[in-house]
Amino acid sequence: MNYRDCLCGALRAEDIGRTVKLSGWVASRRDHGGVIFIDLRDRDGITQVVFRPEVHAEAAALAHTLRSEDVLTVQGEVAARLVGTENTRLTTGAIELVATELIILNRSEVPPFPMEERIGNEDLRLAYRYLDLRRPEMKENIRLRHRITKLLRDGLDERGFWEIETPYLSRHTPEGAREFLVPSRLTPGHFYALPQAPQQYKQLLMVGGIDRYFQIARCFRDEDFRADRQPEFTQVDIEASFIDDEDIFKLIEELFIRVVREARGVEITTPFLRLTHRDAMNRFGSDKPDMRFGMELQDLGNLFAATEFKVFRSALEAKGVVKAINAKGFASITTGQIEALTDVAKVAGAKGLAFIKVENGEWKSPIVKFFSEAEKIALTTALNIEEGDLILFGADTWETVCTALGRVRLKVAELQKIPIDPQQLAFLWVVDMPLFAYSDEDKKWNAVHHPFTRPKAEDQALLDAGAFGEIRAEAYDIVLNGVEVGGGSLRIHESDLQAQVFAALGMDEEQQEKLFGHLLRAFRFGAPPHGGIALGLDRFIALLAHEESIRDVIAFPKNNRGVEMMTGAPAAVPAKDLKMLSIISTHQPKATHEHKNN
């Protein structure tokens, strides 16, 4: 059977007079005194179909029985809509199909939510994701995902990169986030790990002389869920030999110019801004700063060097800092909003949040009485304080103050509803990240990026000296509108340097050999200098689609509790299946996630 001659979004005024067959879903039905109008929807768009008794009485009678989401094939003649009834919001709005034949392919039950709008109950949407995907907004997101993925794939192919698949079942290694483990039935008590990223495999491809590799890679991390997190996600994994960071920057900027232009019709300017990690934290309180608005952090250490205000003096005497931001025009902030900002600062580790409100020419704050006139004058100049401004202070260690005020800055922008052009794309590179970070919980140094990241050449002597906290990495993140959309580094390619970094992370020679012996051996057979980057495809697409959650650009995502609502995954497994895998469960689930269709 021939179901259609074209898609529902394809017909135009030049098609008037053609006899055409279409297939799709009933988006809506309207009865105009016996004449039935339906909007027929498919992936491509909507065509208005009209059933007139005088044209085809049987088809018109059957059309009276149609309901939302019934699946149809209709045939008819393309006609111009009556003058004044055109729909300029539709690409097919100048025409309609006058039906001469109607075949109902499948009836639909009443949908659990209105199909023409986005409901707030995300779990219900995800439970019926196959219906949610029919909505034009979701179809556009999925189409955008396809388009962006293809543009990235084509762009890398044109630049000599080969697409190569790496294993899903690999070895568990301590690289950072928790891994999902897969039991091996054939070797009881042993487990595969699902890859957090193809990191070691892509480096081994470079050792193998592949030179330029990429992969649209599925990655898995057993971590907490937020708007930008999923247990399984997709990244564009890129690695190349005989390159430096400038080569990576140029490659990604060229790819993004093309992707954004062709997928969104927006021109972006290159080269992207670059900030060192320390500058980003110092000025914006974040290693992924949103550059679409100002409100930078200002260091006031010199200004308050001799202050009588005990809180500031104590912080400075302890080698800490005093910083502030000026939320211009926000002196109208409520007590509840001040408390909300204070809570944000405390969650980031601050003890509190001092403030000054400038109203009617007066500085209103419990701390102003501790400031000298000279300090007030200097503060006015440093922060350009004017009528209506709100000044917010932090005093503690450098890291605590930067982090706390950085989060407060974002919250203030949200509360102030700072106008931001939705089409604005503020890209930047953050470079010179620290190589290591000390974990008070683990009582050891951990890799900030991953343990294969190369220290900067000028800092390698610090590795010998054990000054791990001062070593910078040959690492870089790409940030868009305050969201990290990619990260990478130049890699270690010498076995002795790699062993030295492993040792700094607390691994003795036996552990190194057990966990990473394959990599260290590979590096002893002429490994080339190499580096790369991984782009978070889900995050990047969500930003270009103006979606707050990556769940809205993934066909079948998990919800914010890690549950796949349609099938009920994760689910309990019968005891006999666990026994086959030599696994004994000590936990009995109290409830199931399985969706029940009421």
Steps between C-alpha positions, in 0.01 A plus 500: 500500500620850415455697821616842383638704216673756722529611861241720666725805511593490132199646317500862378292729282675369187349157574141625460309267268712192576346180626703395803497224760615577856534294818533609861331565833192710575631803686155659530147469357246779448136463390373799303136409439563161348823600329785338695845657522797310641863590544698200378843481662815303427869553575527771236207723584123550474256510210138606541264242353134584428226239463196630307187281469437625149850394392505156663212418735650173631835658589324796665279267707803301613685822587229575760635206703863614507674577828833648596799276412307265267730389217370567146571489133311763301493580132367811338561807291721785618297821504556860601353600834226759494625857512540604864532143633868455419725400791831685480638298794509186285718443195192331348270781614404615149345168397277218616430148380138436392459131586361247256612193694555417867651183647530468877814299563479492880285650773647672804387504858460841660857626565597540867592866446421774245722440198501863392678627811790413727380389841695555820485139618825369353456147633167471316663627181781247536258215578334572165811620323381355169212750518717786626729449200208579267489859624659741248740640763640157582524400134692821432742420784562150364541637147746759633693223672524304174607810310770604748637147527523473122671839468759403761556161340538652151729775626734253669498270198600792276797567730634147477354348816392134491192387689595195708295312760657403831375232743203545732619217723832600650699476823411683818762765577499789752464800267251716688123448485343173608468238228220259418620143541390207282541149646667236284310169499794308353749623761306512829592777738647712220347812350523716196452877538299717263728783383477846654676605179719323241805672650757221508384343174532822304850552636589145398367578152752783486776258603371280218571773246134581418595870527148649498201333663148596599194322632142594583550311825251372752634548854375379836537645849331386819455845651232727643244643260440864413370686196829447317572145618393158378638156586560452127595791281665577168823680433690584184835345578799639307870410514796583277876451491776758454282793605500772765221688674487766228414228247213385722367855546507564126330168419213546746441864413479414129256217573281718721488783245358258245266318737344814648465667159340205325294364790387828650571771243715692749847637432755476781826690533838333534749465652310427820598690814755320718524521877736317729331291765624738771374809315160339445468419870640836607269708282185288476524244779461211257713282275214520249401867516189637331636798307162633382487747789754681717492523882863393540655419837722781628794439737492742792797368697710814460205725576432326833863429591471704821128457565345493845227265380593176674352260241700653215816543708494138618464369145789712374725409794438133421631561145145501366322759287218753511299529180173659396259531210281797416148392402417835342145621545403214733470685830128420485584140592268351762599345831398160366723544195794602722446182700490296180832651386651431844391136475668475158824635648485263798446196277821604322689498832473864610411584856259771390441787258548866597318767299444872454184647346528854361160668535406869517866595522556278803706183542279252684687214662601370842868508397527862379561631854832312502630677185713814513413793274813427295384141450154618392650739245739237367220241484277741306772550242604135476145370446351808327230511767191702407148553627298177489799262506538186709850403612564140606819400685694181564792457742674166536755291311548591134332185375201526735436868425533458124270197493239654732484838326502327162184311590347810658574688176296248300215508752490880492478492120208259533321712762561824309380338178795656317393514134709266288460460125399134449694499174823611672765231507786592734778249434833501682793275578611449860865393506780420745289296741671350803631148441419373850252580776538383857210301644447545875269199488749270327805661664681494166551687177255424217514586131283800413446385141627143479832333584623506139504882476836657428650752745619824343866471405602795716331338804649151474773589747224554757404136452853398602479736800164362614331841467193334349256784578698746287520292181295616201369258241512514122122489520218711360123524529266660249211687661177627346268733694633383833486128416802280436434336161838335459830428662831358396873504541834413357583151626803345660675280243816403695481197730733650764300825528174304510636281781607812688148648477349168610734504801388854590144365502599240757551196278800283569676304224293187562173692467623679190587173333173335600273785386694671224780262400360480145528879460846530650625219275347668195681824580832312492449417131531845349181681601455830312409830666122520489197672646133551450166613629157360578194710423183442701257454213185498717592824677605674179175411324289601802662845501441549127141379544450742794406210728589501869529121524689258281206263547314707242753426228533125568243265349463268801667651808490400865320737736670697778507185717665286232177317413391421144129553549365301203664166578564547871878460480684440724303197617551204729647186340376148586716316752573219252652752256716648775612152602611432142727805535627389844335805660308512826284807557480629857229752414134434433335783302193638676343654191517474125551781253291324238239720338138393539261615232183593684 
